[in-house]
Amino acid sequence: MTEALPNFEGLLREALAPVEPPEDLIVRLESTLTSITEMAAGELEAWELSTMRDPRNWARPAVALVAGGAAGTALVLLRARRRGRSSNTALSGVRVPGFDGSAAERALRDLGRETRRLLGDR
């Protein structure tokens, strides 16, 4: 019974090893989120305010608003994270005592810049 335990631990270690995502995953995810955002924007642009008086017509615009908002937010966060990783690759994962918040301020500036860029495209 004690001989099976090391083998079991080895199997667990092998099964729980980190897996690297495919190289094109971020590109595919970004293109999917962009297309969802564009489709939602197109759906919202097709609104006719006169038909909005009837509550039965609210479902499509509501779904477009939620889906477009979620996809747009995810796209902004994905791009800001990628930009943050490319500029701080040497210091990623480093915790500094007495953190002054400059990294958080930089992240917020990146989020704002990316949001303005995405909203400016419309």
Residue frames relative to the residue before (quaternion, step in Angstrom):
aa qw qx qy qz dx dy dz
M 1.0000 0.0000 0.0000 0.0000 0.00 0.00 0.00
T 0.6565 0.4960 -0.3266 0.4651 3.61 1.01 -0.65
E 0.5960 0.5644 -0.3708 0.4344 3.62 1.14 -0.45
A 0.6518 0.5253 -0.3171 0.4458 3.61 1.08 -0.64
L 0.5886 0.6172 -0.3677 0.3706 3.61 1.09 -0.59
P 0.6795 0.4556 -0.3306 0.4706 3.68 0.75 -0.78
N 0.6237 0.5291 -0.3376 0.4658 3.58 1.04 -0.72
F 0.6385 0.5215 -0.3158 0.4696 3.58 1.01 -0.80
E 0.6561 0.5006 -0.3087 0.4729 3.59 0.95 -0.85
G 0.6424 0.5190 -0.3198 0.4644 3.58 0.99 -0.78
L 0.6492 0.5095 -0.3109 0.4714 3.56 1.02 -0.80
L 0.6458 0.5071 -0.3174 0.4744 3.57 1.00 -0.81
R 0.6447 0.5194 -0.3180 0.4620 3.58 0.92 -0.89
E 0.6673 0.4963 -0.2917 0.4726 3.58 0.97 -0.85
A 0.6808 0.4955 -0.2884 0.4559 3.58 0.98 -0.85
L 0.7513 0.3868 -0.2069 0.4931 3.58 1.04 -0.71
A 0.3540 0.7338 -0.5024 0.2894 3.59 1.20 0.34
P 0.5454 -0.6234 0.4385 0.3487 3.61 -1.00 0.74
V 0.2287 -0.7589 0.5993 0.1127 3.53 -1.10 0.79
E 0.3580 -0.7275 0.5464 0.2097 3.56 -0.86 0.98
P 0.4354 -0.6917 0.5003 0.2858 3.61 -0.89 0.85
P 0.6360 -0.5226 0.3880 0.4145 3.60 -1.19 0.37
E 0.6442 -0.5587 0.3685 0.3703 3.57 -1.16 0.63
D 0.7711 0.3769 -0.1974 0.4737 3.58 0.88 -0.89
L 0.3380 0.7712 -0.4880 0.2301 3.61 1.20 0.22
I 0.6818 0.4836 -0.3022 0.4582 3.59 0.83 -0.92
V 0.6388 0.5177 -0.3285 0.4648 3.59 0.99 -0.78
R 0.6658 0.4898 -0.3044 0.4734 3.60 0.93 -0.87
L 0.6558 0.5085 -0.3137 0.4615 3.58 0.95 -0.87
E 0.6621 0.5050 -0.3071 0.4608 3.57 0.93 -0.87
S 0.6716 0.4802 -0.3134 0.4692 3.61 0.92 -0.79
T 0.6317 0.5218 -0.3349 0.4653 3.61 1.04 -0.69
L 0.6695 0.4880 -0.3000 0.4729 3.58 0.92 -0.90
T 0.6333 0.5254 -0.3299 0.4627 3.59 1.03 -0.75
S 0.6771 0.4813 -0.3068 0.4646 3.59 0.90 -0.85
I 0.6236 0.5210 -0.3460 0.4690 3.61 1.03 -0.69
T 0.6542 0.5112 -0.3098 0.4634 3.57 0.95 -0.89
E 0.6754 0.4894 -0.2968 0.4650 3.59 0.94 -0.86
M 0.6428 0.5078 -0.3288 0.4700 3.61 1.00 -0.76
A 0.6526 0.5032 -0.3186 0.4684 3.57 0.98 -0.81
A 0.6403 0.5101 -0.3267 0.4723 3.59 1.00 -0.79
G 0.6426 0.5169 -0.3217 0.4652 3.59 1.00 -0.76
E 0.6419 0.5121 -0.3170 0.4746 3.57 1.02 -0.79
L 0.6785 0.4811 -0.2969 0.4691 3.58 0.95 -0.85
E 0.6318 0.5241 -0.3362 0.4617 3.60 1.09 -0.63
A 0.6620 0.5180 -0.2977 0.4526 3.59 1.16 -0.59
W 0.3798 0.7368 -0.4803 0.2866 3.59 1.26 0.05
E 0.1153 -0.7257 0.6689 0.1125 3.47 -1.21 0.60
L 0.4136 -0.7552 0.4526 0.2318 3.54 -0.43 1.22
S 0.6099 0.5631 -0.3683 0.4186 3.60 1.04 -0.59
T 0.6848 0.4714 -0.2976 0.4694 3.61 1.06 -0.63
M 0.5642 0.6281 -0.3824 0.3755 3.61 1.19 -0.24
R 0.4846 0.6608 -0.4433 0.3633 3.60 1.21 -0.05
D 0.6878 0.4384 -0.2593 0.5172 3.53 1.15 -0.65
P 0.4264 -0.7396 0.4566 0.2505 3.65 -0.55 1.11
R 0.5648 0.5986 -0.3961 0.4071 3.61 1.15 -0.37
N 0.6718 0.4921 -0.2909 0.4710 3.59 1.20 -0.44
W 0.5301 0.6705 -0.3947 0.3370 3.62 1.21 -0.03
A 0.5475 0.6661 -0.3988 0.3123 3.61 1.11 -0.51
R 0.6978 0.4805 -0.2986 0.4393 3.62 0.71 -0.96
P 0.6872 0.4517 -0.3125 0.4754 3.64 0.81 -0.81
A 0.6309 0.5318 -0.3432 0.4488 3.60 1.04 -0.69
V 0.6532 0.4935 -0.3076 0.4849 3.57 0.98 -0.85
A 0.6464 0.5159 -0.3187 0.4631 3.59 0.97 -0.83
L 0.6482 0.5178 -0.3148 0.4612 3.57 0.99 -0.79
V 0.6847 0.4714 -0.2857 0.4767 3.59 0.87 -0.91
A 0.6891 0.4776 -0.2888 0.4622 3.60 0.83 -0.97
G 0.6729 0.4910 -0.2975 0.4665 3.58 0.92 -0.86
G 0.6528 0.5110 -0.3136 0.4630 3.57 1.00 -0.78
A 0.6694 0.4893 -0.2984 0.4728 3.57 0.94 -0.86
A 0.6785 0.4790 -0.2981 0.4705 3.59 0.90 -0.89
G 0.6468 0.5160 -0.3201 0.4615 3.59 0.99 -0.76
T 0.6493 0.5063 -0.3088 0.4761 3.57 0.99 -0.82
A 0.6573 0.5001 -0.3063 0.4733 3.57 0.94 -0.86
L 0.6424 0.5228 -0.3189 0.4607 3.59 1.02 -0.76
V 0.6421 0.5088 -0.3190 0.4766 3.59 0.97 -0.83
L 0.6809 0.4827 -0.2944 0.4654 3.59 0.88 -0.91
L 0.6373 0.5305 -0.3279 0.4525 3.59 0.98 -0.79
R 0.6914 0.4700 -0.2796 0.4721 3.58 0.88 -0.93
A 0.6543 0.4984 -0.3221 0.4687 3.60 0.98 -0.77
R 0.6486 0.5106 -0.3224 0.4633 3.58 1.00 -0.74
R 0.6481 0.5082 -0.3182 0.4696 3.56 0.98 -0.82
R 0.6541 0.4980 -0.3101 0.4774 3.59 0.99 -0.83
G 0.6569 0.5107 -0.3087 0.4608 3.59 1.01 -0.78
R 0.6541 0.5069 -0.3134 0.4658 3.56 1.02 -0.74
S 0.6722 0.4976 -0.3149 0.4487 3.57 0.96 -0.78
S 0.7101 0.4414 -0.2782 0.4729 3.61 1.06 -0.58
N 0.7814 0.2954 -0.1598 0.5259 3.61 1.14 -0.49
T 0.2107 0.8199 -0.5173 0.1255 3.60 1.01 0.61
A 0.6531 0.5246 -0.3289 0.4360 3.59 1.01 -0.66
L 0.7773 0.3350 -0.1688 0.5051 3.58 1.07 -0.68
S 0.3711 0.7357 -0.5061 0.2548 3.61 1.14 0.24
G 0.8052 0.2551 -0.2114 0.4918 3.54 -0.91 0.93
V 0.5663 0.5878 -0.3978 0.4191 3.62 1.22 -0.04
R 0.1774 -0.7680 0.6092 0.0867 3.57 -0.87 0.99
V 0.1519 -0.7979 0.5808 0.0539 3.54 -0.74 1.06
P 0.4139 -0.6877 0.5262 0.2807 3.62 -0.79 0.95
G 0.7942 0.2370 -0.2024 0.5217 3.57 -1.00 0.79
F 0.1037 0.8305 -0.5358 0.1117 3.58 1.05 0.80
D 0.2970 -0.8073 0.4920 0.1338 3.57 -0.69 1.10
G 0.5555 -0.6493 0.3769 0.3575 3.61 1.21 -0.05
S 0.4212 0.7203 -0.4775 0.2751 3.63 1.16 0.03
A 0.6234 0.5279 -0.3487 0.4596 3.59 1.05 -0.66
A 0.6485 0.5030 -0.3194 0.4737 3.59 1.00 -0.78
E 0.6424 0.5116 -0.3263 0.4680 3.59 0.99 -0.78
R 0.6430 0.5161 -0.3175 0.4684 3.57 0.99 -0.82
A 0.6460 0.5171 -0.3180 0.4628 3.58 1.00 -0.82
L 0.6581 0.4972 -0.3122 0.4715 3.58 0.98 -0.79
R 0.6268 0.5171 -0.3380 0.4748 3.60 1.03 -0.72
D 0.6434 0.5182 -0.3187 0.4647 3.59 0.99 -0.82
L 0.6450 0.5149 -0.3180 0.4666 3.58 0.97 -0.85
G 0.6614 0.5034 -0.3058 0.4644 3.57 0.94 -0.87
R 0.6517 0.5179 -0.3076 0.4610 3.58 0.94 -0.90
E 0.6814 0.4842 -0.2899 0.4659 3.57 0.90 -0.92
T 0.6351 0.5222 -0.3273 0.4657 3.59 1.02 -0.77
R 0.6579 0.4969 -0.3124 0.4718 3.59 0.92 -0.87
R 0.6439 0.5196 -0.3274 0.4564 3.59 1.01 -0.80
L 0.6804 0.4809 -0.2991 0.4651 3.61 0.93 -0.85
L 0.6900 0.4621 -0.2914 0.4748 3.59 0.94 -0.81
G 0.6231 0.5468 -0.3370 0.4463 3.57 1.15 -0.54
D 0.5961 0.5802 -0.3545 0.4269 3.58 1.22 -0.49
R 0.6616 0.5215 -0.3050 0.4441 3.60 1.13 -0.48
